Amino acid sequence: MEAFKQKEFVSDSEIAWEDLGGGLKRKIMAYDANLMMVKVAFEKGGIGTLHSHFHTQMSYVESGEFEITIGERKQVLRQGDVYYIPPHVVHGALCLSAGMLVDLFTPMREDFVSISKV
């Protein structure tokens, strides 16, 4: 993953998918200490389990259909939609039709880089 830290141009084909299990896979596209972009591909029925973190997150629905939970609210989002998650708010995703989310985090997710090195 260090190869993509602060890299100015990144080719999608250079990055291997990381299998997360449960119908999800991830690519860390680019990052520095302040910002990280991650692609997450979901199979239909894949679940991004409820969790929270101290990072601010914004996500773009590149394709597919997702039921997104943020705090006490749920909403179905489709291609082109975006959602925002403040720090420490519990959130998750249920994939209703296969698709991909593009997540942005600030600061970067050090835990993702640590996991990818293992």
DAGI-V912204 format. One record per backbone hydrogen bond with DSSP energy under -0.5 kcal/mol. NH is the residue of the N-H (numbers start at 1). CO is the residue of the C=O. E is the energy in kcal/mol with one decimal. If there is no record, write none. Layout:
nh->[NH;NH]
co->[CO;CO]
e->[E;E]
//
This chain:
nh->[4;5;6;7;12;14;15;18;19;20;21;24;25;26;27;29;29;30;31;32;36;37;38;39;40;41;42;43;45;46;47;48;49;51;56;57;58;59;60;61;62;62;63;65;66;67;68;68;69;70;71;73;75;77;79;80;81;83;85;88;89;91;92;93;94;95;96;96;97;99;100;101;102;103;103;104;105;106;108;110;112;113;114;115;116;117;118;118]
co->[1;2;31;4;10;11;12;26;17;24;24;21;41;18;39;27;37;37;4;35;105;30;103;27;101;25;99;23;95;43;22;93;47;91;106;85;104;83;102;81;60;100;100;97;77;94;66;75;92;73;90;70;68;66;64;61;78;59;57;53;86;51;69;48;67;46;65;94;65;42;63;40;60;38;101;58;36;56;33;108;109;109;110;111;112;113;114;115]
e->[-2.1;-1.3;-3.2;-1.1;-0.5;-2.1;-1.6;-2.8;-0.6;-2.3;-0.8;-1.0;-1.9;-2.4;-2.4;-0.9;-2.1;-1.3;-1.1;-2.3;-1.8;-2.6;-2.7;-2.8;-2.9;-2.6;-3.2;-2.4;-2.8;-2.6;-0.6;-3.1;-1.0;-2.0;-2.7;-2.4;-2.0;-2.6;-2.4;-3.0;-1.1;-1.8;-1.5;-1.7;-2.6;-3.0;-0.8;-3.0;-2.5;-2.6;-3.4;-2.1;-2.1;-3.1;-0.8;-3.1;-2.7;-2.2;-3.3;-3.4;-1.4;-2.6;-1.9;-2.1;-2.0;-2.8;-2.8;-0.6;-1.6;-1.6;-1.1;-2.6;-2.5;-3.3;-0.6;-3.0;-2.3;-2.0;-1.0;-1.2;-0.8;-1.3;-2.4;-2.2;-2.1;-1.2;-0.7;-0.9]
//
